[in-house]
Amino acid sequence: MHTPRAQARLFLENEKAFRLGALPTEQSHPVTATLSDTMAKSTVDGIETLMRVDDDIPPAMQRIVADPAFSQLVEALTEAIVAGRRVFLTGCGATGRLAILLEAAWRTFWQELRASWPSLYATLPNREDTFVSVMAGGDHALIRSVEGFEDSTDLGRYQLKEAGVGAGDVVVAVTEGGETSFVIGTAWQGLEAGARVFFAYNNPTEVLREHVARSREVIEEPRITKLDLFTGSMAIAGSTRMQATTTELLAIGGALELALLDVISRWAPPEAVRPLGLPARRAEDYPRMFAQLVEQLRRRENVEAIAGLIRWEESVYRKQGLVTYMTDRFLLDVLTDTTERAPTFRLPPFRKCDDAVSARSWAFVKNPRCGTREAWFRVLRREPRGIDWPMSVYESLNVVTVIRNGLPRLNNAEIAKFVIGNECDPSRFEANDSGLAMILVGGEITQQGPLREAFDAGFAEHAPHFARTAAIGIGPSRPDRQVQTVFHVACELADSPLQLWERLAAKLVLNLMSTATMVRIGRVDGNYMSHVETTNKKLIDRGTRLVAHLAGVDYETACYALHEAMHEVAHQDRTTKDAPSPVAVAVERLRKG
């Protein structure tokens, strides 16, 4: 076995392709450079500082929707839907979760059309299965990215091929950095299969072309259409779950919505469609509408509501408690933000029901209306798609990092062990001062009838176990629920067949809440993720650069220190609530000299 210093030397000598410090998404945003100090002095000022970075998105979106590549994407999506071909959205980590989110939104539209407007549905071709998400590591990776998948082009190729991509399909390969090997593999596989391929990324095209060879090869392939979604650096350096993924949701979700609206208008007469209340929308509407949403969220009363929510959650954690969110329609949106906190801030990831040893996640999410099997179906709007490949597949693809600890357990049975249904879980409330919060978005807040009754009854059944209860409402109406504390973020949400504006509002609020809470807890230094995970080559590079910046040393010194800390931390007990971060350990050691 290599020593930590030998491993660091191998990384320095052999993994230069994963040195990504030149990419703007990895760099510090000047607006938030002193975020940790600002947030320590005033939560409200810290929130307003974070919000200012979202101002980068509308002008970038104006450029994006004016780019011929955007209209080509809308056209390609429309043609595929009409022809009955399939659309594959591929991603890894945050972009993989985005792919699954948009597939669920697409399926929700068709399922609810069938349930609520059966006569109209019967006149339309069934296109529910048109949209297919392909996430590195399968649906299991919704909870946590699978080590080794991100770094493998061959795994991207294989996973998309297994999903059934073929001639005439559309592949939209999305990578925030523009350099993720798995996603690049899906682009090449789509091209080989005869699909129309789009490559979307959040760094400037010329920067990628200059600094990343694998990205340059895709960019210079004329048969692949490039979508440059660059908005600038992230509010937290390298945390692409924030502005990068927000822009992807707005741009790709908007393109899909425009295609859907076009197709429905072709297939059904206006009088048949009118009762659905589908909006008339143009590409240039999206930047303007997003700017309006951001302006609503930054109203003083909303900032104070979000600040109150942050203080509520922070106080739970500081007293060693846990937070459990209960939600229904937008459970996938809440799950996405919640699970992404683990690698960003090195928090314990979600724990399976048969694991009584690992630390419990600080936050978790459940649906109070139904059991776990149904909850997973409601999250995905289909049965889960886990991965159950034999060892021979991994061996044939030569992905040593994936199988070094044995055959990965990524199948549906393992996914079901994440108990997100209404089953009672004492581990969530045994800790002192734990909190239970319902999250309601848009029309859910004022919903009446059996669905609300089932939700409220499920919440009420769990509430007595928790020291604190709260309701979080994101939308025009204030929640009227029997809880100790209500937090209302008031905003008007435009109509959308894919619930695009509800999802954007929820994402912005949840990103603010989870990020600001972790800043106040001490998991961010300036605007750097001082506790980031180091579970793949990209993250090791990011961790090395963080150590170098925070400790004031060169890259090589930081790399050796980080690998020493990684080795030390790997042998420490991770069953406690607050596991040590190798980045923080390395920084502290170097600062002490």
N, C-alpha and C positions, 0 to 999 in steps of 0.2 A: 504494500500500500504506500502511496506517495505521502510524504510529509506535507504539512500545510505550506511550507516554503517551496517545496517542489511543485505543488499544485498551483501556487501563485506564479511560479516561473513558467509553467506550462501555459497558463492563461495569458501571461504577458507575451509569450513568444508565438503562440498558436491561435489565439482568438482575437486577432486584431480586427477581424471583420465585425466584431460585436462592440467595438469602441464607438460609441454613438454621441459623444459629447458635442460634436459639431451641429447636431440637429436642434433646431429651436425648441421642439417639444421637450427636450431634455434640459433646457436652460432656465435660468431664473427670470421671472417676469418682474420688471422694475417697479410696477405698481405695488406688488406684495413683498418686496424685498425685506421689509421689517415687520412682516405679519405677526410673528410670534410675540414681539414686544407690543404691537398695537392691540392684539387680542387680549394680552394679559392686563392691559390698562382699561380697556373698554370692549365688551363683547359687541356692542352696537357698532363701534368704529371698525372693529375687525370684520364684521359682516359686510359693512358698506365697502370696505377695501376689497374683499373677495368679489363682491358684485361688480365692481368697476371692470374687472377683467372680462366679464360677459359682454361688455360694450364692444369688444373686439369682433364679436360674431356678426352683427347685422351688416357692417360694411363688407366683411368677407363673403357673406351670403349673397350680397348684391353682385359681387364679382362672380361667384359660383353659378348663380342662376343665369347670368348673362353669357357664360361660357358655352360654346356649342356642344361641349361634352355633356352638359346637363340635359339639354334638349335631346341629345342622342340617347341618353339613358332613359328618359321618359318614353321616347319613341320605341326603343328596344323592349322595354317592359310592356308597353301597350301591345306591340306585335306578338310577344310571347303569350300574353294572356288571351288575346283573340284566337291565336292558333292552337291553344291548348298545350303549349310547351311549358317547361318549368323554369323558374327563376331560383337560382341558388345564391344565397348571401352567405359568404364565408368570413370567419374571423377567429381571433384568438384572444382569450381574456376578455377585456371590456368590449371589444368588437364582436367577439363570439356571443356574448350576452345580448348585445344589440341585435345580432342576427336572429336569435331566438325570440327576442321581444317583438321584432317586426313580423316574424312568422305568426306569433300568437295574436297580434293585432289583426293581421290579415284573416286568420281563421275565425277570430271573433266576429268580424263583419259578416262572413258568409254563414256562420252558424246562427247568428242572431237574425239575419235576414230570413233564413229558413224557418226559424221559430216564430217570428213576429209577422212576416209577410209571405206566407207560404204560396199564395197565388202568384205573386210577382216572382218569387224564387223559382217556381216551376217553369216560368217562361225563359229563364236564363240558363246558359251553360254552367255546369258545376265547376267552379274554379277554386274550390277550397284548398285542394292539394297542389295548386300551382306554385306556391311559395315554399321553399325548403331552406332551412337554416343548417349550416355546417359549422359547428364549433370545434376547435381543436380539443380533443378528448371527449367529444360527445356531450350529451346533456348533463352527465356527471360533473363536467367542468363548470357548469353554472355555479356550483358551490365553491370550487377552487380549481384554478388552472392546473392541468396535469403536467408534472415535471417532465421535460424532454420533448413534449409535443411542439412547443413554440419554436424550438431550434431546428426542426426537421422539415426540409422541403419535401422529402419523400412521403412523410406521414400526411402532409397536406394533399399531395397527389392521390395517395391511396384512399384517404377518407372521402374525398370528393368523388373519386371513381366508384367507390362502394355505394355512395348515395345515388348513383345512377345518372350522372350528367351525360348528355348526349348532344348530337348535332341539332342545331336550332334552338337550344336552350340559351339562357342568359346566366352568366356568372358575374356577380359583383363581389370582388375580393377586397376586403376592407382591413387596413392596418393603420393604426394611428401614426406610428412612426414612419411607415412606408417601407419598412425593412424586415418585417417579421417573416422568417423563412417558411413557416407553415402556410401562411396566407399566399406568399409568392408561389409556393407549390400548387395551390389550388388554381391560381391564375394560369400557370403553364398546363395543368391538366385540363382545364376548361378549353384552352386553345387547342390542345391535342384532340379533344373529343369533338371539335367542330362547333363549340358554343361561341356566342358573342360575349367577349370578356371585357369587363370594366375593372380598373384598378384604382381604388380610392385611398387617399392618404392625407395626412395633416401636417406635412412639412413641405417647404418649397421644392418644386420639381428640380430646380438647378442645384440645390444643396444636396438632395439625394443623389442626383446624377454624379456629382463631384466626389462624394464621400463614401457611398455604399455601392459596391460593385453589383451585388445581387439585385438591388433596386434599379441601378442603371440599365441592367439587361432588360428588365420589364419595361422601363420607361422608353427605351429605344426600340421596342418591338412595335412596329406600326399597326399590327392587327389588334393590339390591346388599346382600348380607349382609356385615357388617364383622367382622373377626377382629382384635381388639386384642391383640397379643402382647408388649406392652411389659414389659421386665424392668428397665430402668434404663440408665444410661450404660455404654459399652463399657470393657473393661479398658484398651485403648488408644483414646484419644478419636477417635471417628469410624470406628474399625475394626470395621465391622459384620460382617465375616467371622467374628468371634468370638461373643459371647453372642447377638447377634441371629439369626445363621444357625443356631446350635445350637438355639435355641428353635424356630425354624421347622422344622428337621429333626425335632425331638421332637414338636411339635404336629401338623404336617401329615403327617409320616410315621406318627405314632400314629393319626391319623384314618383314613389309608389302610389301615393294618394292621387296625384294628377293622372297617372295611368289608369287607376281604378275608376275615377270619375269619368274619364273619356270613354272607357269601355262600357260602363253602365249606360251612358247617354247614347251610345250606338245601339245597344241591345234592347233598350226599353223606351217606349214613348214618354214624353215629358209628363203626361197626366198620370202615368203609372208610377213614376219615380218621385213625383212631387211630395207625396205623404212621407217619404223617408227623410225629407229635410236635408238632402245632400247639398253642400255649399257649392257655389260657383267659385272657382279658384284659378288663379294664374300663377306662374312661377314667381313673378316679381312681388306677389303678396307675402311670401314667406319671410323675407328679411324684415319687412315693415311690421308684420304681426308679431314676430319674435321680439323686436325692439319694444313694442307696446307691452308685451308680457313682462319683460324685464323692468320696464318703468313701473308697472303695477306692483311688482314684488318689492321694489325698493321704496315704496311709500313708508313713511315713518312708522305707522301702526303695524305694518307687516314686518319690518325689520325688528321692531320691539317684540313682536310675537315669536319670531324665529329666535331672537336672543333669549327669550324666556324658555323656549323649548330646549335650547342648548344648555342653559343653566340647570334645567330639570334633569336632563340626561347626565350632565357632568356630575351633579350631586349624587346621583345613583351610583355612578362608577367610583367616585371618591369614597363612598361608604361600602365599597366592595360588593355592591349589588349588581344585578343583571337587568337588561331591558328586553322585553318581549313585545314585538309589534303584532297587532292583529288587524288583518285587512283581507279583502276579498278580490274585487275586480282588478285591482292594480297590485296584487301580491307579487307578481313577477318584477314590477318596477321597484318595489320596496326590497325584495330579495336581492336584486342586483346591487343596489347601493349598500345593503347590509353586508353581503358576502365580500364585496370588494374592499371593505375596510381591513380585512385580515392581512392581505399582502401589502397594502399601502402603508399600514401603521403597525404591522407585525402584531396583530391581535390573534387570539385563538380562533381558528376557523370553526365552522359549524361541526357539531359532533353527532355521529351516528347513534342510533338508539341502543346498539349493542356495545357501545364504548363507554365504560364507566371509569376510565382512567384518564383520558385526555382532558385538558382544561375545557370548561364550558365557554362557548362564545359569549362575548360581552353583550351582543345583541342577537336576536333570533326573530323569526317571522313565522306566524301561524295563521291559518284560516279557521275562524271559530264556527263556521257553518257546516263543515263536513270533515270526514276522516281523511287520513293522509293519501290514500289511493285516489280518491276523488279530487283532493286538493291539488295533487300533481297534474291531474288531467285538466283542471281548471286553470292552472298556471300556464300550461303549454298549449291548451286547447287541442290536445292529442295525447296519445300514450307516449311516455318517455322513449327517447332513442339513445339508450346506453350503448357502450361498446363491449363486445364479448368475443374478441378475437383470440385465437389460439396463440401460443408462444411462437409458433412457426412464422406468423405474420410479422411480428416484431423482429425476429431474427433475420428474416429475409430483407427487411428494411434497414437493418444494421443500426438500430436506435438503442444503443447501450444504456444511455441515461434513463430511458423509460423502464427497462426491465432489470436494472441492476439490483433492485430489491424484490425481484420476482414478478410474476404476471400481474399487471395492473387490474384492480377490481373496479370496473367502470360500468357494469351492466345495470339493468333495470332493478334487479333485486337490491343492489347496493344503493341506488338512488332512493328507493323506498325507505331506506333506513334513516333518512333525514325526515323526521316526523314533523311535517309542516301542517298537519291537520289539527282537528280539535281535541285530540287525545291529551289527557292530563300528563304533564311532564314535571314532576316535583323538582327536578334539577334546575328548572328555570326560576323557582321562587324560594328555594331553601336558603339562598344567600340573603343576608340582611338587607332590608331596604330595597328590594327589587321592584321594578316598575312594569306596569302593563299599559300599553298605549294603543288605541285604535287609530288607524290612518284611513281617512275618507277623502276621496277626490271627486270634484265635480258633482254630478248628479247623485252620487252615493250619499252625500250629506243629507239631502232631503228625501231620499227614497222611502217609499211606504210599501206596505204589503208583506207577503210571506218572506221575501228575501231579507228585508230589514229585520223582521221579527226573529228569523233564524240567527242572523248575525248578532243582534243584541242579546238574545238568549244565550248564545255561546259565550259571548264576552262576559255576561253577568255570572255565568257558571264558574269562570276562571278568576274573576276579579277578587273575590274574598281571600285568595291565597297571596295576593300581592300587597305590599305596603303602600304603593302609590298607583293611581290610575289616571289616565289622561286621554283626551281626544284631540287629534290633530286633523284639522279640516283645511283642505286646499281647494278653494273655489269661491263662488260668490256668496254662499250662505254659511252662517255660523253653525257648527254642530250643536245639536240639542240632545245631549246624551247624559246619562247618570254617571258622571265621573268626578273626580276631585278637581281636575284642572282641564281647561279647554284652551287650546292654541288655535287661532284662526288666521290663516293667511288668505286674505280676501283678493280674489282676482277673477275677472271674467274669462271664460274659456270658450274659444271659438268652436263651432261645430266641425267635426271631422269624422269621416267614416272609419278611420283607424285610431280614434281617440288621441290624435297626435298632440293636441295642445294640453290635454290632461296629463299625458305622459311627460311632456316637456316641463310643465309646471311642477309636477311631482319630482322630476329629476333635479331641477334647479334647487328646490327647497331642501330635498334630502341631501344633495351634495353639500349645500351650505351647512346644514345641521351637522352632518357627520364629520366634515372637515374641520369646522370651527371647534367642535367638541374635542377632537383629537389635538388641535393646536393648544387649547386650554389645558388639556391633560399633560402636555409636554412632549407630544410625539412629533413635533415639527420644530425646526430650528431656523429662524428667519422664514423662508418659504421652501425649505428643503425637508424632505421626508427622512428624518434622522433615524427612523425605526423601520425602514423599508425591508421587505423580505429579500433574500438573495438565492432564489431557487432556480434560476436559469442564467444563461450567459449574459443576456441583456441586463438582468437585474444585478448580476455581479459587477458588470461595468458601471451601472448606475450607483451601486453601493460604493464602489471604489472612488468614483468622482465625488460622492457625498463626503466620504472620509477625507479626501484630499482637500476639499473646500472647507469643511468644518474644522479640520485640524491644522490647516495651513501647511500641508506637505505636498510633495510631488506625487504623480499618479503611481509610479512604481512603489514608492514607500507605502502609500495607502493600500495598494493591492496586497502587499505582503502582510500588512497589519490586519486587513480584512480577512484574509484566509486564516491567519492565526486565530482571530476571533470566531470565525465560522466553525473551526475545528473545536474550539473550547465550548462554544454554545451548543454544538451538536451533541455533546456528551452531558449536557445539563438537563435536569428534569423539566419537561415541558407540560407537566400536569398542573402547574400553578396558573393562577389567573393572569399573571404578568410575566411572561417569558422574556428573557433578555434578548436584546437586538444585537447582532454582530456588528452592525454599523455603529451603534452607540457605544458598544464595548471598545471597538477599535479607536473611535474618536477620543474617548476618555483616556485610554491608555497613551495615545500619542500626545494629548494635551499635557499629561502629567510628565511626559518625557521619559 
